[in-house]
Amino acid sequence: MGKRLSILLAVVLLLLVSGGCGRQKVELPPMPKEEPMVRVTFYSPAADGLIGEDRDIPKSGYRPEKVLQELIIKKGVRAKGPFQPFLPPGTKILRIKIKDKLATVNFSRQVLNVGGSEKMQRYAVAAIVKTLTQFPQIEMVKFQVEGREKGKIDGKNIEDWWGEVTLREQPWK
């Protein structure tokens, strides 16, 4: 019994010395601040025109590049079922340059492989333009393919873009 009492006293003494019996101020980690959100309408081509979907995105992601990437590559518009990309697989946004309220969207060469009807191709262009012109710094949009608006890439004429939807018509408002 003396050995148990010695151990108990040692534990009590250890707790007293380390402050275990006193009150300690416990600091809780700060609560994460909620990031401000911005409402953006994402447009996508549909059989009878454009469909739009309002979505709140973090203010830090409210940049033309991020919004366009989310529209055409990641999420699109889900208003009518699962996301169906409307640009060819592998298409990348290489850069968006904004100058004098004109956004120049530079796509990778895969964008030239689009399919579908002329009407759907026109709606695809309109979806991109309408989505980007929500930004106050953008009033018009034009496209490039790997930094060019003329010439050929992989035997395809860049200026002819998607057949009847040509780059000769740009910039678009």
C-alpha positions as a printed Julia matrix, in Angstrom:
173×3 Matrix{Float64}:
   0.0    0.0     0.0
   2.91   2.34    0.7
   4.13   1.91   -2.86
   0.68   2.85   -4.26
   0.54   5.9    -2.01
   4.0    6.97   -3.19
   2.95   6.65   -6.85
  -0.28   8.57   -6.19
   1.59  11.36   -4.42
   4.13  11.51   -7.26
   1.32  11.86   -9.82
  -0.44  14.59   -7.77
   2.85  16.43   -7.29
   3.6   16.17  -11.01
   0.17  17.56  -11.87
   0.6   20.45   -9.43
   4.05  21.32  -10.73
   2.96  21.17  -14.39
  -0.13  23.27  -13.7
  -2.58  20.46  -14.28
  -4.78  21.47  -11.38
  -4.77  25.19  -12.1
  -6.82  26.96  -14.7
  -5.16  27.3   -18.06
  -6.13  29.64  -20.83
  -6.8   27.57  -23.9
  -6.41  29.42  -27.21
  -8.7   28.2   -29.95
  -7.59  28.53  -33.55
  -9.21  31.47  -35.33
 -12.36  30.74  -37.27
 -11.73  30.76  -41.0
 -13.11  33.88  -42.64
 -15.77  33.3   -45.24
 -14.54  34.35  -48.63
 -16.77  36.84  -50.42
 -18.67  35.4   -53.34
 -19.57  36.85  -56.73
 -22.58  35.79  -58.81
 -21.74  34.87  -62.42
 -24.03  33.59  -65.16
 -22.47  30.78  -67.17
 -23.89  30.34  -70.67
 -23.86  27.2   -72.75
 -25.21  26.33  -76.2
 -28.51  24.47  -76.4
 -30.65  23.29  -79.31
 -32.76  26.45  -79.24
 -30.2   29.09  -78.18
 -28.31  29.64  -74.97
 -29.05  28.42  -71.51
 -27.71  30.26  -68.51
 -26.95  29.17  -65.01
 -26.23  31.55  -62.14
 -23.48  30.38  -59.88
 -21.73  31.95  -56.9
 -17.97  31.7   -57.17
 -15.28  32.87  -54.74
 -14.22  36.44  -55.44
 -10.62  35.2   -55.75
 -11.73  33.11  -58.75
 -13.58  35.99  -60.41
 -11.18  36.38  -63.3
 -11.97  35.85  -66.98
  -9.5   32.96  -67.28
 -10.94  31.1   -64.3
 -14.56  31.65  -65.3
 -13.96  30.59  -68.92
 -12.0   27.55  -67.82
 -14.83  26.54  -65.51
 -17.34  27.04  -68.33
 -15.66  25.14  -71.12
 -13.43  22.63  -69.38
 -14.56  21.85  -65.85
 -18.23  22.33  -65.09
 -20.15  24.1   -67.83
 -23.85  24.61  -67.33
 -25.72  21.82  -65.61
 -29.23  23.25  -66.02
 -30.19  20.48  -68.44
 -28.39  17.46  -67.03
 -24.72  16.52  -66.64
 -22.02  18.72  -68.13
 -21.46  18.2   -71.81
 -18.35  20.02  -73.04
 -19.04  22.06  -76.16
 -15.44  22.46  -77.24
 -13.38  19.54  -78.55
 -11.58  17.33  -76.02
  -8.14  18.56  -75.09
  -8.92  22.22  -75.83
  -7.02  24.53  -73.51
  -7.18  28.25  -72.89
  -3.61  29.36  -73.41
  -4.18  32.97  -72.42
  -6.73  35.75  -72.23
  -5.39  39.21  -72.94
  -7.57  42.23  -72.19
  -6.84  45.61  -73.73
  -9.2   48.51  -74.42
 -12.23  46.43  -73.38
 -11.31  43.72  -75.93
 -10.6   40.21  -74.61
  -8.47  38.07  -76.91
  -8.9   34.41  -76.04
  -6.01  32.26  -77.22
  -7.0   28.59  -77.57
  -4.89  25.51  -78.19
  -5.07  23.89  -81.64
  -7.62  21.28  -80.49
 -10.33  23.96  -80.71
 -10.25  23.61  -84.51
 -11.65  20.06  -84.27
 -15.16  21.14  -83.28
 -18.11  19.2   -84.6
 -21.85  19.8   -84.64
 -24.1   21.97  -86.74
 -23.35  25.54  -87.76
 -26.15  26.68  -85.45
 -24.58  24.92  -82.45
 -21.17  26.34  -83.35
 -22.62  29.86  -83.4
 -24.26  29.21  -80.03
 -20.9   28.0   -78.66
 -19.23  31.27  -79.72
 -22.16  33.25  -78.28
 -21.9   31.33  -74.96
 -18.23  32.23  -74.57
 -18.79  35.86  -75.58
 -21.84  36.33  -73.34
 -20.09  34.75  -70.36
 -16.98  36.93  -70.75
 -18.77  40.21  -71.42
 -20.23  40.09  -67.91
 -16.86  41.37  -66.74
 -16.87  45.19  -66.65
 -13.49  45.33  -68.37
 -14.72  43.31  -71.4
 -17.09  44.55  -74.1
 -15.83  42.55  -77.09
 -14.19  39.15  -77.57
 -12.02  37.71  -80.29
 -10.34  34.33  -80.66
  -6.9   33.14  -81.61
  -5.46  29.68  -82.05
  -1.98  29.32  -80.61
  -1.47  33.08  -80.9
  -2.6   33.36  -84.52
  -5.72  34.44  -86.38
  -4.56  33.45  -89.87
  -2.6   30.64  -91.44
  -2.86  26.9   -90.98
  -2.36  24.54  -88.09
  -2.38  20.8   -88.76
  -3.67  21.52  -92.28
  -6.67  23.49  -90.96
  -7.19  27.12  -91.91
  -7.35  29.1   -88.67
  -9.35  31.93  -90.2
 -12.1   29.48  -91.2
 -12.34  28.48  -87.53
 -15.4   26.23  -87.49
 -16.51  26.4   -91.11
 -19.32  28.93  -91.36
 -18.33  30.51  -88.04
 -15.16  32.29  -89.15
 -12.72  34.55  -87.4
 -13.43  37.12  -90.11
 -16.56  38.05  -88.12
 -14.72  39.07  -84.98
 -14.53  40.76  -82.59
 -17.89  39.82  -81.19
 -19.97  41.93  -78.83
